[in-house]
């Protein structure tokens, strides 16, 4: 899979007992999302002078828990504006379609 441009923004923070790493990925950055037999991988990449990469692999049970918590958090707040809601809804429908296709 190839990297795609980030159309919005992402922030990453990793906090260790003796140090913290923080970084942002904006419109000049790119992302890649893949799935394998064990889970999903999300990779964020920023090129140029301030080059950085962040990658996370979530096993499917954890990913399902994250999705459930996102759904609960969205249900507990006022509805999103249409500009943000529509792409999320389209992506959620695509995920449901992919899961239903592979379940049969």
CNS distance restraints for C-alpha pairs under 8 A (distance, minus, plus):
assign (resid   1 and name CA) (resid  32 and name CA) 7.07 0.50 0.50
assign (resid   1 and name CA) (resid  34 and name CA) 7.37 0.50 0.50
assign (resid   2 and name CA) (resid  32 and name CA) 6.56 0.50 0.50
assign (resid   3 and name CA) (resid  30 and name CA) 5.68 0.50 0.50
assign (resid   3 and name CA) (resid  31 and name CA) 5.18 0.50 0.50
assign (resid   3 and name CA) (resid  32 and name CA) 4.93 0.50 0.50
assign (resid   4 and name CA) (resid  30 and name CA) 5.13 0.50 0.50
assign (resid   4 and name CA) (resid  31 and name CA) 5.29 0.50 0.50
assign (resid   4 and name CA) (resid  32 and name CA) 6.33 0.50 0.50
assign (resid   5 and name CA) (resid  27 and name CA) 6.85 0.50 0.50
assign (resid   5 and name CA) (resid  28 and name CA) 7.30 0.50 0.50
assign (resid   5 and name CA) (resid  29 and name CA) 6.11 0.50 0.50
assign (resid   5 and name CA) (resid  30 and name CA) 4.23 0.50 0.50
assign (resid   5 and name CA) (resid  31 and name CA) 6.36 0.50 0.50
assign (resid   6 and name CA) (resid  25 and name CA) 7.72 0.50 0.50
assign (resid   6 and name CA) (resid  26 and name CA) 6.33 0.50 0.50
assign (resid   6 and name CA) (resid  27 and name CA) 5.19 0.50 0.50
assign (resid   6 and name CA) (resid  28 and name CA) 7.18 0.50 0.50
assign (resid   6 and name CA) (resid  29 and name CA) 5.71 0.50 0.50
assign (resid   6 and name CA) (resid  30 and name CA) 4.91 0.50 0.50
assign (resid   6 and name CA) (resid  31 and name CA) 6.27 0.50 0.50
assign (resid   7 and name CA) (resid  26 and name CA) 7.45 0.50 0.50
assign (resid   7 and name CA) (resid  27 and name CA) 5.47 0.50 0.50
assign (resid   8 and name CA) (resid  26 and name CA) 6.17 0.50 0.50
assign (resid   8 and name CA) (resid  27 and name CA) 6.06 0.50 0.50
assign (resid   9 and name CA) (resid  24 and name CA) 7.28 0.50 0.50
assign (resid   9 and name CA) (resid  25 and name CA) 5.70 0.50 0.50
assign (resid   9 and name CA) (resid  26 and name CA) 4.45 0.50 0.50
assign (resid   9 and name CA) (resid  27 and name CA) 6.68 0.50 0.50
assign (resid  10 and name CA) (resid  24 and name CA) 5.69 0.50 0.50
assign (resid  10 and name CA) (resid  25 and name CA) 5.09 0.50 0.50
assign (resid  10 and name CA) (resid  26 and name CA) 6.45 0.50 0.50
assign (resid  11 and name CA) (resid  22 and name CA) 7.43 0.50 0.50
assign (resid  11 and name CA) (resid  23 and name CA) 5.84 0.50 0.50
assign (resid  11 and name CA) (resid  24 and name CA) 4.34 0.50 0.50
assign (resid  11 and name CA) (resid  25 and name CA) 6.27 0.50 0.50
assign (resid  12 and name CA) (resid  21 and name CA) 7.95 0.50 0.50
assign (resid  12 and name CA) (resid  22 and name CA) 5.63 0.50 0.50
assign (resid  12 and name CA) (resid  23 and name CA) 5.27 0.50 0.50
assign (resid  12 and name CA) (resid  24 and name CA) 6.12 0.50 0.50
assign (resid  12 and name CA) (resid  54 and name CA) 7.72 0.50 0.50
assign (resid  13 and name CA) (resid  20 and name CA) 7.16 0.50 0.50
assign (resid  13 and name CA) (resid  21 and name CA) 5.58 0.50 0.50
assign (resid  13 and name CA) (resid  22 and name CA) 4.35 0.50 0.50
assign (resid  13 and name CA) (resid  23 and name CA) 6.54 0.50 0.50
assign (resid  14 and name CA) (resid  20 and name CA) 5.65 0.50 0.50
assign (resid  14 and name CA) (resid  21 and name CA) 5.10 0.50 0.50
assign (resid  14 and name CA) (resid  22 and name CA) 6.47 0.50 0.50
assign (resid  15 and name CA) (resid  19 and name CA) 6.36 0.50 0.50
assign (resid  15 and name CA) (resid  20 and name CA) 4.36 0.50 0.50
assign (resid  15 and name CA) (resid  21 and name CA) 6.41 0.50 0.50
assign (resid  16 and name CA) (resid  20 and name CA) 5.66 0.50 0.50
assign (resid  25 and name CA) (resid  29 and name CA) 5.52 0.50 0.50
assign (resid  25 and name CA) (resid  30 and name CA) 7.74 0.50 0.50
assign (resid  25 and name CA) (resid  44 and name CA) 7.08 0.50 0.50
assign (resid  25 and name CA) (resid  45 and name CA) 7.27 0.50 0.50
assign (resid  25 and name CA) (resid  46 and name CA) 6.35 0.50 0.50
assign (resid  28 and name CA) (resid  46 and name CA) 6.95 0.50 0.50
assign (resid  28 and name CA) (resid  47 and name CA) 7.87 0.50 0.50
assign (resid  29 and name CA) (resid  44 and name CA) 7.32 0.50 0.50
assign (resid  29 and name CA) (resid  45 and name CA) 5.69 0.50 0.50
assign (resid  29 and name CA) (resid  46 and name CA) 4.46 0.50 0.50
assign (resid  29 and name CA) (resid  47 and name CA) 6.75 0.50 0.50
assign (resid  30 and name CA) (resid  44 and name CA) 5.94 0.50 0.50
assign (resid  30 and name CA) (resid  45 and name CA) 5.25 0.50 0.50
assign (resid  30 and name CA) (resid  46 and name CA) 6.45 0.50 0.50
assign (resid  31 and name CA) (resid  42 and name CA) 7.26 0.50 0.50
assign (resid  31 and name CA) (resid  43 and name CA) 5.46 0.50 0.50
assign (resid  31 and name CA) (resid  44 and name CA) 4.47 0.50 0.50
assign (resid  31 and name CA) (resid  45 and name CA) 6.00 0.50 0.50
assign (resid  32 and name CA) (resid  41 and name CA) 7.94 0.50 0.50
assign (resid  32 and name CA) (resid  42 and name CA) 5.88 0.50 0.50
assign (resid  32 and name CA) (resid  43 and name CA) 5.09 0.50 0.50
assign (resid  32 and name CA) (resid  44 and name CA) 6.64 0.50 0.50
assign (resid  33 and name CA) (resid  40 and name CA) 7.12 0.50 0.50
assign (resid  33 and name CA) (resid  41 and name CA) 5.61 0.50 0.50
assign (resid  33 and name CA) (resid  42 and name CA) 4.58 0.50 0.50
assign (resid  33 and name CA) (resid  43 and name CA) 6.35 0.50 0.50
assign (resid  34 and name CA) (resid  40 and name CA) 5.63 0.50 0.50
assign (resid  34 and name CA) (resid  41 and name CA) 5.21 0.50 0.50
assign (resid  34 and name CA) (resid  42 and name CA) 6.70 0.50 0.50
assign (resid  35 and name CA) (resid  39 and name CA) 5.72 0.50 0.50
assign (resid  35 and name CA) (resid  40 and name CA) 4.26 0.50 0.50
assign (resid  35 and name CA) (resid  41 and name CA) 6.19 0.50 0.50
assign (resid  36 and name CA) (resid  40 and name CA) 6.32 0.50 0.50
assign (resid  38 and name CA) (resid  59 and name CA) 5.54 0.50 0.50
assign (resid  38 and name CA) (resid  60 and name CA) 6.49 0.50 0.50
assign (resid  39 and name CA) (resid  57 and name CA) 6.73 0.50 0.50
assign (resid  39 and name CA) (resid  58 and name CA) 5.45 0.50 0.50
assign (resid  39 and name CA) (resid  59 and name CA) 4.03 0.50 0.50
assign (resid  39 and name CA) (resid  60 and name CA) 4.66 0.50 0.50
assign (resid  39 and name CA) (resid  63 and name CA) 7.54 0.50 0.50
assign (resid  40 and name CA) (resid  57 and name CA) 5.61 0.50 0.50
assign (resid  40 and name CA) (resid  58 and name CA) 5.40 0.50 0.50
assign (resid  40 and name CA) (resid  59 and name CA) 6.47 0.50 0.50
assign (resid  40 and name CA) (resid  60 and name CA) 7.03 0.50 0.50
assign (resid  40 and name CA) (resid  63 and name CA) 7.58 0.50 0.50
assign (resid  41 and name CA) (resid  55 and name CA) 6.99 0.50 0.50
assign (resid  41 and name CA) (resid  56 and name CA) 5.55 0.50 0.50
assign (resid  41 and name CA) (resid  57 and name CA) 4.24 0.50 0.50
assign (resid  41 and name CA) (resid  58 and name CA) 6.38 0.50 0.50
assign (resid  42 and name CA) (resid  55 and name CA) 5.67 0.50 0.50
assign (resid  42 and name CA) (resid  56 and name CA) 5.37 0.50 0.50
assign (resid  42 and name CA) (resid  57 and name CA) 6.53 0.50 0.50
assign (resid  43 and name CA) (resid  53 and name CA) 7.13 0.50 0.50
assign (resid  43 and name CA) (resid  54 and name CA) 5.72 0.50 0.50
assign (resid  43 and name CA) (resid  55 and name CA) 4.25 0.50 0.50
assign (resid  43 and name CA) (resid  56 and name CA) 6.51 0.50 0.50
assign (resid  44 and name CA) (resid  53 and name CA) 5.63 0.50 0.50
assign (resid  44 and name CA) (resid  54 and name CA) 5.18 0.50 0.50
assign (resid  44 and name CA) (resid  55 and name CA) 6.31 0.50 0.50
assign (resid  45 and name CA) (resid  51 and name CA) 7.66 0.50 0.50
assign (resid  45 and name CA) (resid  52 and name CA) 5.98 0.50 0.50
assign (resid  45 and name CA) (resid  53 and name CA) 4.48 0.50 0.50
assign (resid  45 and name CA) (resid  54 and name CA) 6.59 0.50 0.50
assign (resid  46 and name CA) (resid  50 and name CA) 7.39 0.50 0.50
assign (resid  46 and name CA) (resid  51 and name CA) 5.20 0.50 0.50
assign (resid  46 and name CA) (resid  52 and name CA) 5.20 0.50 0.50
assign (resid  46 and name CA) (resid  53 and name CA) 6.28 0.50 0.50
assign (resid  47 and name CA) (resid  51 and name CA) 4.53 0.50 0.50
assign (resid  47 and name CA) (resid  52 and name CA) 6.75 0.50 0.50
assign (resid  58 and name CA) (resid  62 and name CA) 6.11 0.50 0.50
assign (resid  58 and name CA) (resid  63 and name CA) 5.70 0.50 0.50
assign (resid  59 and name CA) (resid  63 and name CA) 6.11 0.50 0.50
assign (resid  60 and name CA) (resid  64 and name CA) 5.99 0.50 0.50
assign (resid  61 and name CA) (resid  65 and name CA) 6.28 0.50 0.50
assign (resid  62 and name CA) (resid  66 and name CA) 6.20 0.50 0.50
assign (resid  63 and name CA) (resid  67 and name CA) 6.20 0.50 0.50
assign (resid  64 and name CA) (resid  68 and name CA) 6.14 0.50 0.50
assign (resid  65 and name CA) (resid  69 and name CA) 6.18 0.50 0.50
assign (resid  66 and name CA) (resid  70 and name CA) 6.16 0.50 0.50
assign (resid  67 and name CA) (resid  71 and name CA) 6.19 0.50 0.50
assign (resid  68 and name CA) (resid  72 and name CA) 6.24 0.50 0.50
assign (resid  69 and name CA) (resid  73 and name CA) 6.06 0.50 0.50
assign (resid  70 and name CA) (resid  74 and name CA) 6.11 0.50 0.50
assign (resid  71 and name CA) (resid  75 and name CA) 6.10 0.50 0.50
assign (resid  72 and name CA) (resid  76 and name CA) 6.22 0.50 0.50
assign (resid  73 and name CA) (resid  77 and name CA) 6.65 0.50 0.50
assign (resid  74 and name CA) (resid  78 and name CA) 7.67 0.50 0.50
assign (resid  74 and name CA) (resid  79 and name CA) 7.40 0.50 0.50
assign (resid  75 and name CA) (resid  79 and name CA) 7.74 0.50 0.50
assign (resid  80 and name CA) (resid  84 and name CA) 6.33 0.50 0.50
assign (resid  80 and name CA) (resid  85 and name CA) 5.52 0.50 0.50
assign (resid  81 and name CA) (resid  85 and name CA) 5.93 0.50 0.50
assign (resid  82 and name CA) (resid  86 and name CA) 5.74 0.50 0.50
assign (resid  83 and name CA) (resid  87 and name CA) 7.42 0.50 0.50
assign (resid  84 and name CA) (resid  88 and name CA) 6.60 0.50 0.50
assign (resid  85 and name CA) (resid  89 and name CA) 6.00 0.50 0.50
assign (resid  86 and name CA) (resid  90 and name CA) 6.13 0.50 0.50
assign (resid  87 and name CA) (resid  91 and name CA) 6.13 0.50 0.50
assign (resid  88 and name CA) (resid  92 and name CA) 6.06 0.50 0.50
assign (resid  89 and name CA) (resid  93 and name CA) 6.11 0.50 0.50
assign (resid  90 and name CA) (resid  94 and name CA) 6.21 0.50 0.50
assign (resid  91 and name CA) (resid  95 and name CA) 6.20 0.50 0.50
assign (resid  92 and name CA) (resid  96 and name CA) 6.23 0.50 0.50
assign (resid  93 and name CA) (resid  97 and name CA) 6.11 0.50 0.50
assign (resid  94 and name CA) (resid  98 and name CA) 6.14 0.50 0.50
assign (resid  95 and name CA) (resid  99 and name CA) 6.15 0.50 0.50
assign (resid  96 and name CA) (resid 100 and name CA) 6.05 0.50 0.50
assign (resid  97 and name CA) (resid 101 and name CA) 6.07 0.50 0.50
assign (resid  98 and name CA) (resid 102 and name CA) 6.35 0.50 0.50
assign (resid  99 and name CA) (resid 103 and name CA) 6.13 0.50 0.50
assign (resid 100 and name CA) (resid 104 and name CA) 6.92 0.50 0.50
